[in-house]
Amino acid sequence: MIMNIKQEDNGKKGKFFVELDGKQEAEMTYTYAGSDKIIIDHTEVSEKLKGQGVGYKLVEAAVEFMRDKGLKVIPLCPFAAAVFKKKHEYSDRLA
């Protein structure tokens, strides 16, 4: 399945999300902590998309975004924290 990950960001907080048929089926939310850090605080994937690596794709999108913007992350969300522990190639983004 081709997955289109979208992003909303208002400069204070934002989210990466996946929509299917106009309905949001997965999201990972974050909040800015100062000008150079974000806090990932929540990741949720619907039953429809569970087990397809969608959560990983959301974290991957966030890492690309952070590299683009020169941001670091504090992963408070247990899922995101586990991904950052597992994927050493993302460790350059940890605050």
Secondary structure as UniProt FT lines:
FT   STRAND          5..9
FT   STRAND          13..20
FT   TURN            21..22
FT   STRAND          23..32
FT   STRAND          37..45
FT   HELIX           47..49
FT   TURN            50..53
FT   HELIX           54..69
FT   STRAND          72..75
FT   HELIX           78..86
FT   HELIX           88..93
//
